[in-house]
Amino acid sequence: MKIAFVGKGGSGKTTLSSLFIRRLAACGAPVIAVDADINQHLGTALGLDEADAAALPAMGEHLPLIKDYLRGTNPRIASAETMIKTTPPGEGSRLLRVCEDNPVYDACARPVELDGGTVRLMVTGSFTEADLGVACYHSKTGAVELCLNHLVDGPGEYVVVDMTAGSDSFASGMFTRFDITFLVAEPTRKGVSVYRQYKEYARDFGVALKVVGNKVQGPDDLDFLRAEVGDDLLVTVGHSDWVRSLEKGRPPRFELLEEPNRHALRLLHSAADAMYGLRDRERYTRQMVHFHLRNARSWGNERTGVDLAAQVDPGFVLGESVTAPA
């Protein structure tokens, strides 16, 4: 399952995504966790100290390797240099699978030991001083989008992405790469405004969206969220002494997380698993191609000097039955 956590800055989406990752790991599930936020905090939320989190390899710095590996023997892609963030896989492309070792994971992923198991963590890398005035953050998340376009996940396997805050996710087609999107919203007008904007943008793309109410302190907060988001409200989360200890750098064992919050994570887990049987692989591939062609016309053809529409393999559908070449 491919799962995104989104929300306005400060809503708690990184904290909740890290708790969900811990839940999956405690259940023994294989997990790839990806920090795609401009503020890189997922590593520390998973228990890494600041130095170890800062030392994680940035995916964008390994983009040539990623492109060269994923290209494989695809005859429609003349060279790795002609690949862009939306290049779709086709016959001959190498695919990524959750439970495997490959050069992309060797270069970009690092194991993180949790008290319930181990997950692979990948990060886009922070926005540096060298990027100021010459790059947008989405040039970094392009590596994530390219990997998601080539990633095949089976039942009981999870890819969890902590997305950039607010509606910035819509600056690329990456928002369509997920089986379910959890939008973390506080019970405030600003909190639900991001929900309305996200739902409006995602409406025409069949995005499965569920709201997680965070920092809910009582019946008034709950009533507010129910009135504002209706049936999209999946669950709410309140204060957590466990999370407060984590933020102080002293995380207790995960099994000591408060039962109401453990129950909330179980509901998130069940909601994600329920989407597996509803996957529309043809639509997923079609949307991938849609955004690739848009990017090709907008800037890709001019930048690469080739017609990127020719990279589209019309008979290819990404799914578990696809066999990747060695």
C-alpha positions in Angstrom: 0.0 0.0 0.0 1.2 3.5 -0.9 0.1 6.0 1.8 0.5 9.7 2.1 0.2 12.0 5.1 -0.6 15.6 4.3 -1.8 18.7 6.2 -0.9 22.3 6.9 2.4 23.1 8.6 2.3 22.4 12.3 -0.8 20.1 12.1 1.1 17.1 13.4 1.3 15.1 10.1 5.0 14.1 10.7 4.2 12.9 14.2 1.2 10.9 13.1 3.0 9.5 10.1 5.8 8.4 12.4 3.4 6.8 14.8 1.7 5.0 11.9 5.1 3.7 10.7 5.8 2.4 14.2 2.5 0.7 14.2 3.2 -1.1 10.9 6.7 -2.1 12.1 5.3 -3.4 15.4 3.0 -5.6 13.3 6.0 -7.0 11.4 5.1 -5.4 8.1 7.8 -4.4 5.6 7.9 -0.6 5.4 9.6 2.0 3.3 9.2 5.5 4.9 9.9 8.6 2.8 10.4 12.1 4.1 9.2 14.3 1.2 8.6 17.5 3.3 10.7 20.6 2.9 11.2 20.5 6.7 12.9 17.1 7.2 11.7 15.8 10.6 10.6 12.3 10.0 14.0 10.8 10.9 14.0 12.4 14.4 10.3 11.5 14.8 11.4 7.9 14.3 13.9 8.3 17.1 17.1 9.3 15.2 19.3 12.0 16.8 19.8 15.2 14.9 23.3 14.2 13.7 22.1 10.8 12.3 19.1 12.4 10.7 21.2 15.1 9.0 23.6 12.4 7.7 20.8 10.5 5.8 21.6 10.4 2.1 19.5 12.8 0.0 17.6 11.0 -2.9 18.1 14.1 -5.1 21.9 13.7 -4.9 21.6 10.2 -6.3 19.2 11.0 -9.1 21.6 10.0 -12.0 22.0 6.5 -10.3 18.2 6.3 -9.8 17.5 7.1 -13.4 20.1 4.8 -14.8 18.9 1.9 -12.7 15.2 2.4 -13.5 15.8 2.9 -17.2 17.0 -0.7 -17.5 16.7 -1.9 -21.1 13.6 0.2 -21.9 14.1 0.9 -25.7 11.8 3.9 -25.5 14.3 5.8 -23.2 17.4 6.8 -25.2 19.4 7.7 -22.1 19.1 8.3 -18.4 19.6 12.0 -19.2 16.3 12.1 -21.0 14.4 10.8 -18.0 12.4 13.4 -16.0 10.5 13.0 -12.7 7.3 11.8 -14.5 8.9 9.3 -16.9 6.7 6.2 -16.7 8.0 2.6 -16.8 7.6 0.4 -19.8 8.8 -2.9 -21.2 12.4 -3.3 -20.1 12.3 -0.8 -17.2 13.5 -1.9 -13.8 11.0 -1.8 -11.1 11.4 -1.3 -7.3 9.8 -3.7 -4.9 9.4 -3.2 -1.2 11.1 -6.4 -0.1 14.3 -6.5 -2.1 17.8 -5.1 -2.2 18.8 -3.0 -5.1 21.3 -0.2 -5.9 18.6 2.5 -5.3 18.0 1.4 -1.8 21.7 0.8 -1.2 22.4 4.5 -2.1 19.3 6.2 -0.7 17.7 4.1 2.1 19.0 3.5 5.6 17.5 1.0 8.1 16.0 2.5 11.2 15.6 0.3 14.2 12.4 0.7 16.1 11.3 -1.2 19.2 8.8 -3.1 17.1 11.0 -3.8 14.0 13.1 -2.1 11.3 12.0 0.2 8.5 13.8 1.6 5.5 14.0 5.4 5.6 14.5 7.6 2.5 14.7 11.4 2.5 14.6 14.0 -0.2 17.1 16.1 1.6 16.7 19.6 3.0 16.5 22.8 1.1 20.0 24.2 1.2 21.5 27.6 0.9 22.8 26.6 -2.6 19.2 26.1 -3.7 18.0 29.6 -2.7 16.9 31.6 -5.7 17.7 28.9 -8.2 15.5 25.9 -7.4 12.1 25.0 -6.1 11.7 22.3 -3.6 9.8 20.1 -6.0 13.0 19.6 -8.0 14.0 17.5 -5.0 10.8 15.6 -4.6 11.1 14.6 -8.3 13.3 11.7 -7.2 10.4 10.4 -5.0 7.9 10.7 -7.8 10.1 8.8 -10.2 10.6 6.0 -7.7 6.9 5.8 -6.9 6.2 5.5 -10.6 8.4 2.5 -10.7 7.5 0.9 -7.4 5.4 -2.2 -7.1 4.0 -3.1 -3.7 2.1 -6.2 -2.8 -0.4 -7.0 0.0 1.0 -6.4 3.5 3.7 -4.1 2.1 3.7 -0.4 2.9 5.2 2.8 1.5 4.5 5.8 3.8 5.3 9.3 2.6 5.3 12.3 4.8 4.4 14.9 2.1 5.2 18.6 1.9 2.8 20.9 3.8 -0.4 22.4 2.6 -1.4 22.3 -1.1 2.2 22.3 -2.3 1.7 18.6 -3.0 -0.3 19.7 -6.1 2.8 21.2 -7.8 3.4 17.7 -9.2 1.4 14.6 -10.0 2.7 12.9 -6.9 -0.6 13.4 -5.1 -2.1 10.7 -7.4 0.5 8.1 -6.5 -1.1 6.8 -3.4 -3.8 4.3 -2.5 -5.0 6.5 0.4 -4.2 9.9 1.6 -4.5 10.8 5.3 -5.0 14.5 5.8 -4.2 15.7 9.3 -6.4 18.6 10.3 -6.6 20.6 13.6 -10.1 21.7 14.7 -9.6 25.2 13.4 -10.7 27.2 10.4 -7.1 27.1 9.1 -6.9 23.4 9.7 -10.0 22.5 7.7 -9.2 25.1 4.9 -6.3 22.8 3.8 -8.8 19.9 3.7 -11.2 21.9 1.5 -8.4 22.9 -0.9 -7.0 19.4 -1.1 -10.4 17.8 -1.7 -11.2 20.4 -4.4 -7.9 19.7 -6.3 -8.1 16.0 -5.9 -11.7 15.6 -6.8 -11.2 14.8 -10.5 -8.4 12.3 -9.9 -10.2 9.7 -7.7 -7.9 10.4 -4.7 -9.1 8.4 -1.6 -8.9 11.0 1.1 -9.6 10.6 4.8 -9.2 13.2 7.6 -7.4 12.5 10.9 -8.4 15.1 13.4 -5.4 16.0 15.6 -5.1 18.0 18.8 -8.8 17.3 19.6 -9.5 18.3 23.2 -13.2 17.7 23.7 -16.7 17.4 22.2 -16.7 20.9 20.8 -13.6 20.2 18.7 -15.1 16.9 17.5 -18.4 18.5 16.6 -16.5 21.2 14.7 -14.6 18.7 12.6 -17.7 16.6 11.9 -19.6 19.7 10.7 -16.7 20.8 8.5 -15.5 17.5 6.9 -18.5 15.2 7.2 -17.9 11.5 6.4 -14.3 12.1 5.4 -13.5 12.3 9.1 -12.0 8.9 9.9 -10.6 9.3 13.5 -9.4 11.9 16.0 -6.3 12.0 18.2 -5.9 14.0 21.4 -3.1 14.8 23.7 -0.4 12.2 24.2 2.2 12.1 27.0 4.0 9.4 24.9 4.4 11.9 22.0 5.5 14.6 24.4 8.3 12.3 25.8 9.3 11.5 22.2 9.6 15.2 21.4 11.9 15.6 24.4 14.1 12.9 23.0 13.0 10.2 25.5 10.6 8.0 23.6 9.0 5.2 25.7 8.5 1.8 24.3 5.9 1.9 21.6 3.7 -0.6 23.4 3.2 2.1 26.1 1.4 4.5 23.7 -2.0 5.4 25.2 -4.8 3.0 24.2 -7.0 5.7 22.5 -4.2 6.6 20.3 -3.3 2.9 19.6 -6.9 2.5 18.6 -6.7 5.4 16.2 -3.7 3.9 14.5 -5.5 0.6 14.2 -8.3 2.4 12.3 -5.7 4.0 10.0 -4.2 0.6 9.4 -7.6 -1.0 8.6 -8.6 1.9 6.3 -5.3 1.6 4.3 -5.7 -2.2 4.0 -9.3 -1.9 2.8 -8.0 0.1 -0.2 -5.9 -2.7 -1.6 -8.8 -4.6 -3.2 -10.0 -1.3 -4.8 -6.9 -0.6 -6.7 -7.4 0.5 -10.3 -4.0 -0.2 -11.9 -5.1 1.0 -15.3 -6.2 4.4 -13.9 -3.0 4.6 -11.9 -0.9 4.1 -15.0 -3.1 6.4 -17.1 -2.7 9.2 -14.6 1.1 8.6 -14.6 1.1 9.1 -18.3 -1.2 12.1 -18.1 1.2 14.1 -15.9 4.2 12.9 -17.9 2.7 14.3 -21.1 1.8 17.6 -19.4 5.4 18.0 -18.0 6.8 17.1 -21.4 4.9 19.8 -23.2 5.4 22.4 -20.4 9.2 22.1 -20.0 10.5 18.5 -20.5 10.8 18.4 -24.3 12.7 21.7 -24.4 15.0 20.8 -21.5 16.0 17.3 -22.8 15.8 18.1 -26.5 13.7 15.1 -27.3 10.0 14.3 -27.6 9.3 12.7 -24.2 5.8 11.5 -25.4 7.8 8.7 -27.1 8.7 7.3 -23.7 5.2 6.2 -23.1 4.6 2.4 -23.6 0.9 2.3 -24.5 0.6 -1.4 -23.6 2.2 -1.2 -20.2 0.2 -1.3 -16.9 2.0 -1.2 -13.6 1.0 -4.0 -11.3 2.2 -6.9 -9.1 2.2 -9.2 -12.1 4.8 -7.2 -14.0 8.2 -8.8 -14.1 11.2 -6.6 -13.8 14.3 -7.5 -15.7 17.4 -8.5 -13.7 
